[in-house]
Amino acid sequence: MRPLRQVFSGTVIAVVLVSVSSAASPASAAGTKQDTVVATVPGARTPAVLDNKVLDLAAVGNRIVVSGSFTRIRNAAANGGAAFGRRSVFAFDPSTGAVDRTFSPVVNGTVNAVLPGPGSTVYLGGAFSAVNGTAVRNLAQVSLARGALTAFRPPALNGAVTDLALAGGRLYVGGVFTTVGGVTHGGLASLNPASGARDEYLGVDVSVNHNWPDRGTARAPVGVAKLDVAPDGTRLVAIGNFRTADGLTRDQLVMVRLQAGAAVVDPNWRTTRYEPACFSWAFDSYVRDLQFAPDGSWFAVSTTGGAFPGSLCDSVARWDATGGGQDVAPRWVSYSGGDTLLSVEVTGTAVYTGGHQRWMNNPFGSDSPGAGAVPRPGLAALDPRTGLPLAWNPGRNPRGVGAEALLATSTGLYVGMDTEYIGDRKYLRPRLAYFPLAGGTTLPPETLGALPGTVYLAGRATPVPGSVPPQGVDDVLTRYVDGADISPDAVAGRGELAWSTARGAFMAGGTTLYYGYPDGTGGYALYRRTLDATGFGVPTLLDPYDDPAWSNVQTGSGQTYRGSRPSFYDQLPTVGGMFYDDGRLYYTRTGSPALYSRPFSLDSGIVGAAETTVTGSGFADVSGMFRSGGDLYVARGTAGDLARLRFAGGIPAGPVTVVSGPGVDGRSWSTRALFLGPGGPPPG
């Protein structure tokens, strides 16, 4: 979204009066499902936008339509490289990258939003008064063939159009208008998509500045900045500069029920999290973009606003669309640490966000890399379950005001921006780039082991007396556990690593082992290596906070993009046991009876910056843990026993049953790293 008022590198940029959208399908602007993460290298077949900025993108038939405030474009070199004038909107062939020279509507102002219409047409919304010389104010429909106006003639809107969605036989319009055809409509309206006639179905009006005058001095027009309709057409969500919707308190975000008869504000879906002011001297409203997930069960919102503890400013937040309440909390919040996030695109596999951010996973930073921050210059992909950054990190340097338009299609991701490069001045893509799915990344499998199976005990505090063969402190032992039967110990590794110094371990994906281990600098870090029938692979240090591609690159605001390890790394020497489940790392700490968790990405190796206490008791003296189905197995260091309890929905639950131990079968489970790994039952 284009900010109503923008702060960048400490400088206040002029107030602007319009926003943008990122429509993605004829039915609505909900996200396009993709099964993989796009490539990090942009394709070469995109036209160049030579001035100002791109504000929106839409896939319309066999064309990509681009809108914004530009006046000149240039074909890609593969298509001749010719430059020519084109104001505010153009189309190109995504298969070749060639600009469609026959689509040439003449618009006398900025086009903020483009949306596919029926029958090879496209809707244009923005701040303009004429199209092709005909008086048309702020909203028009043109043919994709030549850009000629259609028979669609909407009533006059007395303010800019900022976003559009098409669903259920209605065209939904959002903006900073207060009347439509002389009839009061505060920021929202619905029209007949063929004729443009006003449709009174959507009579919800938003009103009252979010900040001005009692919360801050910045003032911008009241209205809707962005809207989206759920794929099933039952809900509309709008964000913008408002405090109320139809008289109900709905600060900056409102859920509207698209029910039979007339649309109404959902009386049972409200959040208070966008009520606080952030940098209210610079921002009247700070919400910037919005999109539903492809399945419609949740949506994401991105914001600007300045780093302000406890707020949702400079973040992406995930909201469940179902359920409700009078103080709905986000499922997760992903913070940049003080930098604007202007756009969001949800594919199911990833939540892409663009802006002028320097870092992500940065709730403790304020224009600086706080604990956990990782470099993500201008672009990021987040795990939809946790908001943690995935490994995708193409970057944009310089970052400019930001990437204000994202569009996911069946073949990749388009990015519209106000800058010219992807990477650190590496790939010249003036204001428009395309990342194909081809050459992208399939996220790592998250399969976990299950009993019956082989349990590994790696490292001990002291040798095991009387063991045959003698078992040292750094040996790796295996035990095949099948119901109530446990096989004799076998030695799977002998001194290959100083396992007595390891701290916790788990396996995921069938062949990948993660564990805490000394990093050679006096501290501890996480390592990853393969483990299969052939043995242990080469260990890899997980340190995404120090990204060699970005750590020594200057941000332009007095520092480099280098990140900062989270506090979990300081805690690693005290970790007793670890296990992984559904995007989260669970662990215990010496001297504490609690079970803790943080988000963790198998793809990027990033650990969440903030720690959550899952339960405050029952996990003292843990030396190892592993999951098997709906059960959690816990080894006790002092007692040496192995206990089982239920684990469902991220929560452990009793009763606790001791299944093995010195007092049960003479087996000790005291270890440094306990995990389920590969291997079948012993012979015989």
Residue pairs with C-beta under 8 A, 6 or more apart in sequence:
1 19
1 20
1 21
1 225
1 226
1 287
1 288
1 289
1 302
1 342
1 343
1 404
2 16
2 18
2 19
2 20
2 55
2 112
2 288
2 342
2 404
3 16
3 19
3 283
3 286
3 288
3 304
3 340
3 342
4 15
4 16
4 17
4 19
4 220
4 221
4 225
4 241
4 283
4 284
4 285
5 12
5 13
5 15
5 16
5 218
5 220
5 282
5 283
5 284
6 12
6 13
6 16
6 282
6 304
6 340
6 401
7 13
7 279
7 282
7 283
7 304
7 306
7 340
8 340
8 356
8 401
9 556
9 557
10 367
10 557
12 282
13 401
15 218
15 219
15 220
17 127
17 160
17 176
17 220
17 221
18 110
18 112
18 126
18 127
18 160
18 162
18 176
19 112
19 162
19 163
19 225
19 226
19 240
19 288
20 55
20 56
20 67
20 68
20 112
20 113
20 162
20 163
20 404
20 405
21 29
21 56
21 112
21 113
21 115
21 162
21 163
21 164
21 226
21 227
21 289
22 29
22 56
22 57
22 289
22 291
22 343
22 344
22 345
22 405
22 406
22 407
23 29
23 56
23 57
23 58
23 113
23 114
23 115
23 116
23 163
23 164
23 165
23 407
24 30
24 31
24 32
24 58
24 59
24 291
24 345
24 407
24 408
24 409
25 32
25 59
25 116
26 116
26 117
26 118
26 166
27 166
27 167
27 229
27 231
27 233
28 165
28 166
28 167
28 228
28 229
28 230
28 231
28 233
28 292
29 115
29 163
29 164
29 165
29 227
29 228
29 229
29 291
29 292
30 228
30 229
30 230
30 231
30 291
30 292
30 293
30 294
30 296
30 346
31 291
31 292
31 293
31 294
31 345
31 346
31 347
31 348
31 408
32 294
32 347
32 408
32 409
32 410
33 294
33 347
33 348
33 349
34 347
34 348
34 349
34 350
34 408
34 410
34 437
35 348
35 349
35 442
36 349
36 437
36 440
36 441
36 442
36 443
37 349
37 350
37 381
37 390
37 391
37 392
37 440
37 441
37 442
37 443
37 603
38 392
38 412
38 413
38 435
38 436
38 437
38 440
39 412
39 435
39 436
39 437
39 438
39 439
39 440
39 441
40 392
40 393
40 394
40 435
41 394
41 427
41 435
41 439
42 394
42 422
42 427
42 429
42 433
42 434
42 435
43 97
43 412
43 433
43 434
43 435
43 436
44 76
44 77
44 78
44 97
45 76
45 78
45 79
45 96
45 97
45 434
46 76
46 92
46 97
46 414
46 429
46 432
46 433
46 434
47 66
47 73
47 74
47 75
47 76
47 79
47 90
47 92
47 97
47 98
47 99
47 432
48 73
48 74
48 75
48 76
48 83
48 429
48 430
48 431
48 432
49 66
49 68
49 70
49 72
49 73
49 416
49 430
49 431
49 432
50 70
50 71
50 72
50 73
50 74
50 83
50 430
50 431
51 70
51 71
51 72
52 68
52 69
52 70
52 71
52 418
53 68
53 69
53 70
53 401
53 404
53 416
53 417
53 418
53 431
54 66
54 67
54 68
54 70
54 404
54 405
54 416
54 417
54 418
54 431
54 432
55 67
55 68
55 69
55 110
55 111
55 112
55 113
55 404
55 405
55 416
56 66
56 67
56 68
56 111
56 112
56 113
56 114
56 405
56 416
57 64
57 65
57 66
57 67
57 114
57 405
57 406
57 407
57 414
57 416
58 64
58 65
58 114
58 115
58 116
58 122
58 407
59 65
59 94
59 116
59 407
59 409
60 91
60 114
60 116
60 117
60 120
60 121
60 122
60 144
61 116
61 120
61 144
62 93
62 94
62 95
63 91
63 92
63 93
63 94
63 100
63 103
63 144
64 91
64 92
64 94
64 407
64 409
64 414
65 89
65 90
65 91
65 114
65 122
65 144
66 89
66 90
66 91
66 92
66 114
66 416
66 432
67 88
67 89
67 111
67 112
67 113
67 114
67 124
67 126
68 88
68 89
68 110
68 111
68 405
68 416
68 431
69 88
69 110
70 86
70 87
70 88
70 431
71 85
71 86
71 87
71 88
72 83
72 84
72 85
72 86
73 83
73 84
73 86
73 90
73 99
74 81
74 82
74 83
74 84
74 430
75 81
75 82
75 83
75 97
75 98
75 99
76 97
76 98
78 96
78 97
79 96
79 97
79 98
79 99
86 99
86 104
87 106
87 107
87 108
88 107
88 109
88 110
88 111
88 126
88 128
89 105
89 107
89 111
89 114
89 124
89 147
90 99
90 100
90 103
90 104
91 99
91 100
91 103
91 144
92 98
92 99
92 100
93 100
94 409
94 411
94 434
102 145
102 146
102 147
103 144
103 145
103 146
103 147
104 146
104 147
105 124
105 131
105 132
105 140
105 142
105 147
105 148
105 149
106 131
106 132
106 133
106 147
107 124
107 126
107 128
107 130
107 131
107 140
108 128
108 129
108 130
108 131
109 126
109 127
109 128
109 129
110 126
110 127
110 128
111 124
111 125
111 126
111 128
112 125
112 126
112 127
112 160
112 161
112 162
112 163
113 123
113 124
113 125
113 126
113 161
113 162
113 163
113 164
114 122
114 123
114 124
114 125
114 164
115 122
115 123
115 125
115 164
115 165
115 166
116 122
116 123
116 166
117 123
117 141
117 150
117 152
117 166
117 193
118 193
118 194
120 143
120 144
120 145
121 141
121 142
121 143
121 144
121 150
121 152
122 141
122 142
122 144
123 139
123 140
123 141
123 152
123 164
123 166
123 171
124 131
124 139
124 140
124 141
124 142
125 138
125 139
125 161
125 162
125 163
125 164
125 173
125 175
126 138
126 160
126 161
127 138
127 160
127 161
128 136
128 137
128 138
128 140
129 135
129 136
129 137
129 138
130 136
131 140
131 142
131 149
132 142
132 147
132 148
132 149
134 149
136 149
136 153
137 156
137 157
138 157
138 159
138 160
138 161
138 175
138 177
139 154
139 157
139 161
139 173
139 196
140 149
140 152
140 154
141 149
141 150
141 152
141 196
142 148
142 149
142 150
143 150
151 194
151 195
152 193
152 194
152 195
152 196
153 195
153 196
154 173
154 180
154 191
154 196
154 197
154 198
155 180
155 181
155 182
155 183
155 196
155 197
155 198
156 179
156 180
156 181
156 182
157 173
157 175
157 177
157 179
157 180
157 189
158 177
158 178
158 179
159 175
159 176
159 177
159 178
159 221
159 223
160 175
160 176
160 177
161 173
161 174
161 175
161 177
162 174
162 175
162 176
162 223
162 224
162 225
162 226
162 240
163 173
163 174
163 175
163 224
163 225
163 226
163 227
164 171
164 172
164 173
164 174
165 171
165 172
165 227
165 228
165 229
165 236
166 172
166 193
167 229
167 233
167 258
168 229
168 233
168 258
169 193
170 190
170 191
170 192
170 193
170 199
170 201
170 202
171 190
171 191
171 192
171 193
171 196
172 188
172 189
172 190
172 202
172 227
172 229
172 236
173 180
173 188
173 189
173 190
173 191
174 187
174 188
174 223
174 224
174 225
174 226
174 227
174 238
174 240
175 187
175 223
175 224
176 187
176 221
176 222
176 223
176 224
176 241
177 185
177 187
177 189
177 223
178 184
178 185
178 186
178 187
179 185
180 189
180 198
181 198
183 198
184 205
185 203
185 205
186 205
186 206
186 207
186 222
186 223
186 242
187 205
187 206
187 222
187 223
187 224
187 238
187 240
187 242
188 202
188 204
188 205
188 206
188 224
188 227
188 238
188 256
189 198
189 199
189 202
190 199
190 200
190 201
190 202
190 263
191 197
191 198
191 199
192 198
192 199
200 262
201 262
201 263
202 236
202 256
202 262
202 263
203 246
203 262
203 263
204 245
204 246
204 254
204 256
204 263
204 264
204 265
205 245
205 246
206 222
206 223
206 224
206 238
206 240
206 242
206 244
206 245
206 250
206 254
207 222
207 242
207 243
207 244
207 245
208 222
208 242
208 243
208 244
209 219
209 220
209 222
209 241
209 242
209 243
209 284
209 285
210 241
210 242
210 243
210 251
210 252
210 277
210 284
210 285
210 286
211 218
211 219
211 277
211 280
211 283
211 284
211 285
212 218
212 219
212 220
212 284
213 219
215 277
215 280
216 277
216 280
216 281
216 283
216 284
217 280
217 281
218 280
218 281
218 282
218 283
218 284
219 284
220 241
220 284
220 285
221 241
222 240
222 241
222 242
223 240
223 241
223 242
224 238
224 239
224 240
224 242
225 239
225 240
225 241
225 285
225 287
225 288
226 238
226 239
226 240
226 287
226 288
226 289
226 290
227 236
227 237
227 238
227 239
227 290
228 236
228 237
228 290
228 291
228 292
228 299
229 235
229 236
229 258
229 292
230 236
230 237
230 292
230 296
230 321
231 292
231 294
231 295
231 296
232 296
233 258
234 257
234 258
234 259
235 255
235 256
235 257
235 258
235 266
235 296
235 321
236 255
236 256
236 258
236 263
237 253
237 254
237 255
237 256
237 290
237 292
237 299
237 321
238 245
238 253
238 254
238 256
238 290
239 252
239 253
239 254
239 287
239 288
239 289
239 290
239 301
240 252
240 285
240 287
241 252
241 284
241 285
242 250
242 251
242 252
242 254
242 285
243 249
243 250
243 251
243 252
244 250
245 254
245 256
245 265
246 264
246 265
248 265
248 267
248 270
249 270
250 265
250 270
251 272
251 274
251 275
252 274
252 275
252 285
252 286
252 287
253 271
253 274
253 287
253 301
254 265
254 266
255 265
255 266
255 269
255 270
255 321
255 324
256 263
256 264
256 265
256 266
257 263
257 264
257 265
257 266
266 324
268 324
268 325
268 326
269 324
269 325
269 328
270 324
270 325
270 326
270 327
270 328
271 319
271 327
271 328
271 329
271 330
272 327
273 311
273 312
273 317
273 329
273 330
274 286
274 287
274 303
274 312
276 308
276 310
276 311
278 286
278 305
278 306
278 308
278 311
278 313
278 314
279 305
279 306
279 308
279 313
282 306
283 304
283 305
283 306
286 303
286 304
286 305
286 306
286 313
287 301
287 302
287 303
288 302
288 303
288 304
288 340
288 341
288 342
288 343
289 301
289 302
289 341
289 342
289 343
289 344
290 299
290 300
290 301
290 302
290 344
291 299
291 300
291 344
291 345
291 346
292 298
292 299
292 321
292 346
293 299
293 300
293 346
293 348
293 384
294 346
294 347
294 348
295 348
296 321
297 320
297 321
297 322
298 318
298 319
298 320
298 321
298 331
299 318
299 319
299 321
299 346
300 316
300 317
300 318
300 319
300 344
300 346
300 351
301 312
301 316
301 317
301 319
301 344
302 315
302 316
302 341
302 342
302 343
302 344
302 353
302 355
303 312
303 313
303 314
303 315
303 316
303 317
303 340
303 341
304 313
304 314
304 340
304 341
304 342
304 355
305 311
305 312
305 313
305 314
305 340
306 313
306 314
306 338
307 313
307 314
307 335
307 337
307 338
307 365
307 366
307 367
312 330
312 333
314 335
314 336
314 337
314 338
314 339
314 340
314 341
314 357
315 333
315 334
315 335
315 336
315 341
316 333
316 334
316 341
316 344
316 351
316 353
316 382
316 387
317 330
317 332
317 333
317 334
317 387
318 330
318 331
318 332
318 333
318 351
318 384
318 387
319 328
319 330
319 331
320 328
320 331
332 385
332 386
332 387
332 599
333 363
333 387
334 353
334 360
334 361
334 382
334 387
334 388
334 389
335 360
335 361
335 362
335 363
335 365
336 355
336 357
336 358
336 359
336 360
336 362
337 358
337 359
337 362
337 363
337 364
337 365
337 366
337 367
337 368
337 369
337 370
337 373
338 365
338 366
338 367
338 368
339 355
339 356
339 357
339 358
339 359
339 367
340 355
340 356
340 357
340 402
341 353
341 354
341 355
341 357
342 354
342 355
342 356
342 401
342 402
342 403
342 404
343 352
343 353
343 354
343 355
343 402
343 403
343 404
343 405
343 406
344 351
344 352
344 353
344 406
345 351
345 352
345 353
345 406
345 407
345 408
345 413
346 352
346 384
346 408
347 408
347 413
348 384
349 384
349 443
350 381
350 382
350 383
350 384
350 390
350 392
351 381
351 382
351 383
351 384
351 387
352 379
352 380
352 381
352 382
352 406
352 408
352 413
353 379
353 380
353 381
353 382
353 406
354 378
354 379
354 380
354 396
354 402
354 403
354 404
354 405
354 406
354 415
354 417
355 378
355 402
355 403
356 378
356 399
356 400
356 401
356 402
357 376
357 377
357 378
357 380
357 399
357 402
358 369
358 375
358 376
358 377
358 399
358 555
358 557
358 561
359 365
359 369
359 373
359 374
359 375
359 376
359 561
359 563
360 373
360 374
360 376
360 380
360 382
360 389
361 372
361 373
361 374
361 388
361 389
361 563
361 566
361 606
361 608
361 609
362 369
362 370
362 372
362 373
362 374
362 609
363 370
363 372
363 609
363 610
364 370
364 371
364 372
364 373
364 609
365 373
365 564
367 557
368 559
369 559
369 562
369 563
369 564
370 564
370 609
371 564
371 565
371 566
371 567
371 609
372 545
372 563
372 564
372 565
372 566
372 567
372 606
372 607
372 608
372 609
372 610
373 545
373 563
373 564
373 609
374 389
374 544
374 545
374 547
374 563
374 604
374 606
375 393
375 395
375 547
375 550
375 551
375 561
375 562
375 563
376 389
376 393
376 395
377 395
377 396
377 397
377 399
377 550
377 553
377 555
377 561
378 395
378 396
378 397
378 399
378 400
378 402
378 403
378 417
378 419
379 393
379 394
379 395
379 396
379 403
379 415
380 389
380 392
380 393
381 389
381 390
381 392
382 388
382 389
382 390
383 389
383 390
383 583
383 599
383 601
383 603
385 582
385 583
386 583
386 584
386 599
386 601
386 608
387 599
388 583
388 599
388 600
388 601
388 604
388 606
388 608
389 601
389 604
389 606
390 443
390 601
390 603
390 604
391 441
391 544
391 601
391 603
391 604
391 605
392 441
393 547
393 549
393 550
394 422
394 423
394 435
395 422
395 423
395 424
395 549
395 550
396 403
396 417
396 419
396 421
396 422
396 423
397 421
397 423
397 424
397 425
397 553
398 419
398 421
398 425
398 556
399 419
399 556
400 417
400 418
400 419
401 418
402 417
402 418
403 415
403 416
403 417
404 416
404 417
404 418
405 414
405 415
405 416
405 417
406 413
406 414
406 415
406 416
407 413
407 414
407 416
408 414
411 436
411 437
411 438
412 434
412 435
412 436
412 437
412 438
413 434
413 435
414 432
414 433
414 434
414 435
415 422
415 432
415 433
415 434
415 435
416 431
416 432
417 431
417 432
417 433
418 431
419 431
420 428
420 429
420 430
420 431
421 427
421 428
421 429
422 429
422 433
424 549
424 550
424 553
427 433
441 603
443 602
443 603
444 508
444 509
444 512
444 602
444 603
445 508
445 509
445 510
446 508
446 509
446 580
446 582
446 602
447 508
447 509
447 510
448 507
448 508
448 580
448 581
448 627
448 628
448 676
449 507
449 510
449 626
449 628
449 675
449 676
449 677
450 628
450 629
450 676
451 481
451 482
451 483
451 628
451 629
451 676
452 480
452 481
452 482
452 483
452 681
453 480
453 481
453 628
453 676
453 677
453 679
454 478
454 479
454 480
454 481
454 676
454 677
454 678
454 679
454 680
455 478
455 479
455 480
455 481
455 626
455 674
455 675
455 676
455 677
456 476
456 477
456 478
456 492
456 505
456 673
456 674
456 675
456 676
456 677
457 476
457 477
457 478
457 479
457 624
457 669
457 671
457 673
457 674
458 476
458 477
458 493
458 497
458 499
458 502
458 505
458 515
458 671
458 672
458 673
458 674
458 675
459 473
459 474
459 475
459 476
459 498
459 499
459 500
459 501
459 502
459 671
459 672
459 673
460 471
460 473
460 475
460 500
460 670
460 671
460 672
461 473
461 500
461 637
461 670
461 672
462 473
463 470
463 471
463 472
463 473
464 470
464 471
464 668
467 489
469 491
471 477
471 489
471 491
472 494
472 495
473 499
473 500
474 494
474 495
474 496
474 497
474 498
474 499
474 500
475 491
475 493
475 494
475 495
475 499
476 491
476 492
476 493
476 494
476 496
476 499
477 489
477 490
477 491
477 492
478 489
478 490
478 491
478 492
478 677
478 679
479 486
479 487
479 488
479 489
479 490
479 667
480 486
480 487
480 679
480 680
480 681
480 682
481 487
482 681
484 659
486 660
486 665
486 667
487 681
487 682
488 682
490 682
492 535
492 679
493 499
493 535
493 536
496 536
497 517
497 536
497 539
498 518
499 672
499 673
500 672
501 517
501 518
501 672
502 515
502 516
502 517
502 672
502 673
503 515
503 516
503 517
503 524
503 572
503 573
503 574
503 575
503 576
503 672
503 673
504 515
504 516
504 572
504 575
504 576
504 577
504 578
504 587
504 624
504 672
504 673
505 513
505 514
505 515
505 516
505 578
505 624
505 673
505 674
505 675
506 513
506 514
506 515
506 578
506 579
506 580
506 585
506 626
506 675
507 513
507 514
507 531
507 675
507 676
507 677
508 514
508 580
508 602
509 602
510 678
511 530
511 531
511 532
511 678
512 528
512 529
512 530
512 531
512 602
513 528
513 529
513 530
513 531
513 536
513 675
513 677
514 526
514 527
514 528
514 542
514 578
514 580
515 526
515 527
515 578
515 673
516 524
516 525
516 526
516 527
516 572
516 573
516 575
516 578
517 524
517 525
517 526
517 527
517 539
518 524
518 525
519 525
519 541
523 569
523 570
523 572
524 569
524 572
524 573
525 541
525 542
525 543
525 565
525 569
525 572
526 541
526 542
526 569
526 572
526 605
526 607
527 539
527 540
527 541
527 542
528 539
528 540
528 542
528 605
529 536
529 537
529 538
529 539
529 540
530 536
530 537
531 537
531 677
531 678
532 678
533 678
533 679
542 605
543 565
543 605
544 563
544 604
544 605
544 606
545 562
545 563
545 564
545 565
545 566
545 606
546 562
546 563
547 561
547 562
547 563
550 560
550 561
550 562
551 560
551 561
551 562
551 563
552 560
552 562
553 560
553 561
554 560
555 561
566 598
566 607
566 608
566 609
567 609
567 611
568 598
568 607
568 608
568 611
569 607
571 589
574 589
574 590
574 591
575 587
575 588
575 589
575 590
576 587
576 588
576 589
576 590
576 621
576 622
576 623
576 624
576 637
577 587
577 588
577 622
577 623
577 624
577 625
577 634
577 635
577 674
578 585
578 586
578 587
578 625
579 585
579 586
579 587
579 625
579 626
579 627
579 632
579 675
580 586
580 600
580 602
580 627
581 627
581 647
581 650
582 650
583 599
583 600
583 601
584 597
584 598
584 599
584 600
584 650
585 597
585 598
585 599
585 600
585 607
586 595
586 596
586 597
586 614
586 625
587 595
587 596
587 597
588 594
588 595
588 596
588 619
588 622
588 625
589 596
592 619
592 620
593 616
593 617
593 618
593 619
593 620
594 613
594 614
594 615
594 616
594 617
594 619
595 613
595 614
595 615
595 618
595 619
595 652
596 611
596 612
596 613
596 614
597 611
597 612
597 614
597 650
598 607
598 608
598 609
598 610
598 611
598 612
599 607
599 608
600 606
600 607
600 608
614 650
614 651
614 652
615 651
615 652
618 652
618 656
619 634
621 636
621 637
621 638
621 639
622 634
622 635
622 636
622 637
623 635
623 636
623 637
623 669
623 670
623 671
623 672
623 674
624 634
624 635
624 669
624 671
624 672
624 673
624 674
624 675
625 632
625 633
625 634
625 635
625 674
626 632
626 633
626 674
626 675
626 676
627 633
627 647
627 676
628 676
630 646
630 647
630 648
631 644
631 645
631 646
631 647
632 644
632 645
632 646
632 647
632 652
633 642
633 643
633 644
633 659
634 642
634 643
634 644
634 645
635 641
635 642
635 643
635 669
635 670
635 671
635 674
636 642
636 643
636 661
636 669
636 670
637 670
638 670
639 661
639 662
640 661
640 662
640 667
640 668
640 669
640 670
641 658
641 660
641 661
641 662
641 663
641 664
641 669
642 658
642 659
642 660
642 661
642 667
642 669
643 656
643 657
643 658
643 659
644 656
644 657
644 659
645 652
645 653
645 654
645 655
645 656
645 657
646 652
646 653
646 654
647 653
658 664
660 667
660 669
661 667
661 668
661 669
662 668
